[in-house]
Amino acid sequence: MPASGAKGQQALRLVGVGVLVVLVLQTDLELERTAAGKWRFKIHKKALSDSVLGKLIATYTGGGGQ
């Protein structure tokens, strides 16, 4: 039984890393300094297309088709 728990934790870590990679690759960060000397951050997350989202879900659920 402990082995299956370890595999489950490993799978969760893999999904977590995959999600973080997708977020980082599709996020724009803009940093600017105002005239008053304060910093302003603008974050824009681009939406995933349906086909990319489908491939991502298939890969992480084992339906990658390889």
Residue pairs with C-beta under 8 A, 6 or more apart in sequence:
14 60
15 60
18 56
18 59
18 60
22 48
22 56
23 45
26 45
26 46
26 48
27 43
27 44
27 45
27 46
28 43
28 44
28 45
28 46
29 41
29 42
29 43
30 41
30 42
30 43
30 44
31 39
31 40
31 41
31 42
32 39
32 40
32 42
33 39
33 40
34 40
48 56
57 63
58 64
58 65
